[in-house]
Amino acid sequence: MEHPLAPRIAAYVAGKMPDVTDVAVLDVERISGGASRETYRFRLSWREGAQARERRLILRRDPPASLIDTERRVEFEAYRAFHGSAVPVPEMLWLEEADDALDHPFFIAEELSGYQAAPQLLFAGGYDAVLPRVAERKWTILGEIAKADPAALGLTQVMPAPALDACWRRELDHWEAIFDKEMSAKEGAEPQPIARAAIRWLRANPPPPAQKLSVVHGDYRTGNFLYDEAGDIHGVLDWEMAHLGDPLEDLAWGFNPIWRFGRGLAGGLISKPAAVALWEAASGLHCDPKALHWWELFNCVKGQGIWVGSARAFIDGGNREPIMVYPAWWLLNAQDRAILEVMGRL
């Protein structure tokens, strides 16, 4: 049975490819797990003269409500900026910000097929021999992101550029507002005393100004990149929280204790000092331990803000996908424990 989106996608693509014929969309399949965008894979076929062509593509569409509110143009432009660089990402094809074609805004990109993303598979035993290679590539690529010049990439045109001494405050203000919004809700609100205590400490002990303004991926962790059997990384995914800020924010997010996957290692892969050394070598930047600690605690608060926000979207009925309530059920207590651990209070 043809997927109901197939003819609508085909009509849209045909309008973007006026010089081809017989445009068809086949094998549309929803990819589970997307909490900020609905993600589908499909095959696009068409003819150029007498020659038949085909390509596997990805559609990312805005849902009615999401785990985090993000700008699709920011995500699209972040991917496009890094395509063809030392940071492997899929090619972006079309961005549609109107609702007419598919009811919600969306973008279409190439599919990087034949690779894996799941941490569960990575740590199941079959990849043990290549985990050091995965770790090397993971933090080297993150260093390349930190090293990049946002202005040269054209990203200062689509992402606000805070002053170096304002990066921390902007991010903390944003995520504290998530908790404030939750407390103003009529039902299901929780006071989050541990996260609030962390916020008070963060405000009383601000970090030094960022050493440079960098592109911050926002969710750079094991599980958001595509790897192969040799341990190489072929695609960094999920740029929906990308912004400009302190590069230590990205480094610290990967050190959130919940991303150890029970293995006691940074990202489940290697020790934190080893990861920092790889990042420093690739980025040319210095990781100040006290500043990193501030950003580690901030990222624990940010994580809790994401889980609380996803629960709120589910409770309010804006999005009843299981992925919206699962993080709250699974991670709220774990994130509280992570906050206490980073604060030395566990």
N, C-alpha and C positions, 0 to 999 in steps of 0.2 A: 504494500500500500504506500502510495506517495505521501511523504510528509507534507502537512499543510503549508509549511514555510517554503517548500521547494519552488513552486511556481513564482512566488513573490520575490524570492532571492534571484531567480533566473531573470525575471523582468527587470529588476534593479541592475544586475550586472550587464544585461544586454544594452541598457542605456549608457553604461560606462564604456562599452566596447562596441561602438557603432560600426566599426569596419569589419566585424566578424558576423558569422551566421550560425544558426542552429545552436544557440546557447541553451544548455540544459544543466540542471542541478540534480544530482543523484545521491543516494545513500546519506541523507541528512540524519545525523545522530547527535543527540544531546549528550554532552560530557558532564558527568556528575561532579560536584564539588565546588563549582563556582559560587561564591557568596557575594561578589560585588558585580559580576556580570553573568548573564546566561551564556554558556559557551556551547557551540555546535561545530561539528566537523562535517564536511561534505565534499563531493567530487564535482568539479566544474568541467564540463565538456563544451567544445565549440569547434567551428571550422573556420580556417583561414584559407579561402580559395578552395582548392581540392584537398587540403591537408587537415586531418582531424587532430585536435589537440585536447589535452586534459591536464588538470592540476588539482591537487588536494589543498583545500582551504579551510580556514577557521573563521567562524562568525562569533563576535562578542557583542551581545545585545544587553542594553540596560534592563534590569528587572523592575517590577513595580516598586519594590523596596529592597535595600541591600544592606549587607553587613556594615559597610562603610560608604559614606557619600563621597563620590569621586567625580572628577571631570574626565569624560572620555577623551576629549581632545588632548589633555595633558598626557594620558596614557599613550595615545596614538603617536604623539610627537616625540615622546621619550623613546619608544621603539624605533621610530624613523631616524632619530638623531644618531642612534648607536649602530644602525644596520651597516654592515660592511666594515666595522671597526674591530678592535681587539675584544670587544664585548659582544658575544654572539647572541643575536636576537633574530626572530623571524621578520621577513619583509612585510611591511604594511602596504595595503593596496588602496582601500577606499574607506573614508570616514563619512558617515551620514549622521548629521545632528538633528534632523527633522524626524517627526514621527510617521510621516505619510507612508513610507515604503514598508516598514515592518512593525508599526505601532509604537516602537520605542527607538531611540537613537542606537547606533551600532557601528562597528567597523569590521572590515574583512581583511584577513592577513593570510600569508602562506602557512601551511601546516608543516612543521618539522616532524616527520614521521620516522618510526623505527627506533625511537629512544624511550627511556623510562624517566619518570619523575618521582615515583612514590618512595618516601623514606623507608617504608616497611619492607619493600623489596630490596632496597640498597643494603639494609642491615640484616637481611634474612640469612646471610652466610655465603651466598653465591658470589658476592662482590668483594669479599674480605681482602683479597689480594690486591685490589685496585683502589681501596679506600684512601691510601696516601696520595694517589694521583688525583682522586676526586677532591681531596682537601686542598692540594696545591692549586688546582685550577679554580676551585671555588673562591679562595681568598685572593688569588692573583687577579681574577676578573673583577672582584670587588675593589681592589686597588686601582684597576684601570678606570672604573666608574668614578672613583674619588679623584683621580688625577685629571680627568677630562675637564675642559674649559666650557662651562655652560653657555657663555656668550658665543664662542666659536661654533658650538653645536646649534645655535639659534634658539636655545631653550629659555633664555631670559625674556623672549617675546611672549611666551605662553605660561611661564611660571614666575610668580612674584619673587624678587631677589631681596631678601632681608639683609640688613647690615650684619656684619660679622658678630657683633656683640648682642644682636637681637635674635639670633637663630633659636637659642634655647627657650627664650620667653615666648616666642610665637608658637612653638610646638607645645609647650606646657600649657599655655592658655587654651589652645585648641582642644587638647585632650581633657583638661579639667572641665571644659564646657560640656563635654559628653556626659560626665558624671552629674553636673548640674542639671542638665536636661532630663536625665533619668530620675533625679530626685523630684523634679517638677511633674512627673507623670502621675496619673491618678491611681494606678494599680501596679503592683509588682516591683515598686521601687525598693532598693536596698541601700543602706547608708554607706557601704564600702569603707569602713573605718581604716582598714589597712592601707588601701590606696590613698585615702585622704591624708593619712600620716606621712606617707611617702611624698605626696605633693607638698606638704608643709616643709619637709626637709629639703626638697629640691629648690623651693623658693628661697629658703634661708641660706642655701649653699650653692649659688649659681656657678656654673663652670666658666672657665676663661673664654674669651671670644674665639670663634672658629678660626683655625689657621688659614683656611681658604673657603670660598663659597663653592660647594660641590653639588653635583646632581646626587640626590639621595633617592635610592630605589624605593625605600620605605617598607619593604617586606622581603629583604634579601636573606634567605634561609634555606636550609636543606628542605627540599620539597618543592621549591619554586625554580628549579632548573632541570634541564633534560640531560641525562647522562647515558653513556654507552658501556659496553662490556669491558672496554679498555680503561675506563675511568675518566674519559674526556667529557667535557661539558659542551653541548652543542646549542643550547638556547637558554637564556635567562628570561623567565616569564613573570607575569603578574606585576606590571608596573603601575597599577592603578593608584597607588599612594605616592608616586614619584613627586618630588618637589626639590627646591633648592635649599640648602642648609649646611649644617656642620657635617663633614664626612664621618666623624666619629659616631654620629647617630646610626648610620647604616652598619658600621662595624659592631656596635654594641647590640643591635637588634638580634644579630646572629648568636650572641652570647646569652640571650635570655635562657634561664634554666629549663624552660619547657621545651626548648628545641634541642635538648641533649638526647631525647628519645630513650631515656633510661640508661644511657651508656657512659655517663660521667665525663663526656668530652664535648668540646665546643662543636655545636652542630652535629653531635654524634660521631665526629670524625677524628679530631686531633686535639691536643691541649690548647688552651687559650694563648699561652705565650708563643707557641708555634704558629698559630693562626695570625696573631698580631705581627710576627716577624715577616710572614708572607705578604701581608697587607702593606706593611711599611716598605718592603722592598719594591713592590709593584707601584705603589702610589707616590713614593718619594716624600711621604709625610711622616710626622712623628706622632706616636700615640702616647699622650700624657696619661699615666695611670689614674690620676685623680679625676681628670676630665672624662676618661672612659668609664669610671665608676659612676659618675653622675649620669651619663647617657645610658648605662646599663639599668640603673634604677628607673630612669625616665621610661625606658622601653618596657619595663615590667608594668608601669602604670598605663602606658599606651596599649599594651596587650589586654589589660583588664578592661580598658575603655572599649576595645573592639568586641570583646566577648559580651560585655554589658549591652552594647549597642545592637548586637545581633539578636540577643534575647528580646530586647525592646521591639525590634522590627517584627519578630515572630508573635509576641504577645499582642501587639496592636493590630495584627492581621494583615499588615502590608505585604508580608512574604511568608508563606507557610511551608517553604521548602525545609526539609529536615536539617540541611546544612546550617540553617539559621539558628536553630536551638541546640544543635549538637555541641558547638564550641562552649556555650554557656554551661551546659550540663557537664561537660568533660573537663573544662579548663578553669572555671572560676576559682575553685579551691586550689588547684595547682598553681595558678598565677598569684594568689595570695601568699602561698608558701614561697614562691620565687621572690616576691617582694621582700618578705621577711629574711630570706637567705641573703639577698644582696645588701640589705640594711644591717646584716649581722645580728638579727633578732630571732632567727629560727631556733 
